[in-house]
Amino acid sequence: MLQKQQNLDRDVRVVLQKAGRAIKRANVTQAKQITIIQQQKAQLEALELQRPRKRVAVDPNTRFAQIESIRATVEESKRIKAERATKKPLWDAQKVAAANAALELQDMCTEWQL
């Protein structure tokens, strides 16, 4: 930009071009180094996650205290499954109706080529 605004000596232009190339090389080198560092950090994190985890000590007195909550969850799951089974024919009917409406609209739209 500076070169276009002013008429500079040939030596100055050569120095500026060399400096520009050096800056470009430095930027490329820095970008490569940043990507290598990121890859190494990702590898380090992946290796750190593979360490064995400590087991949580379970108190035998509270171990079976959750049976009631398990039963309640199973009953809730059965209720939801039955509810979905009763709604499925309704959903299927709605899908068929929408498909029929779309087909009817397509039948009404005709193209004429002359």
BELNOR-V480427 format. One line per field, one symbol per residue. phi: phi as a letter, one per 30 degrees, with the letter a starting at -180 (. if undefined). burial: + if it has 24 or more other ideal C-beta (glycine too) atoms within 12 Angstrom, else -. A space follows every 10 residues. Layout:
phi = ???
burial = ???
This chain:
phi = .ddddbdcdd dddddddddd dddddddddd dddddddddd dddddddddd ddcddddcdd dcdcdcdddd dddddddddd dddddddeed dddddddddd dddddddddb cccc
burial = ---------- ---------- ---------- ---------- ---------- ---------- ---------- ---------- ---------- ---------- ---------- ----
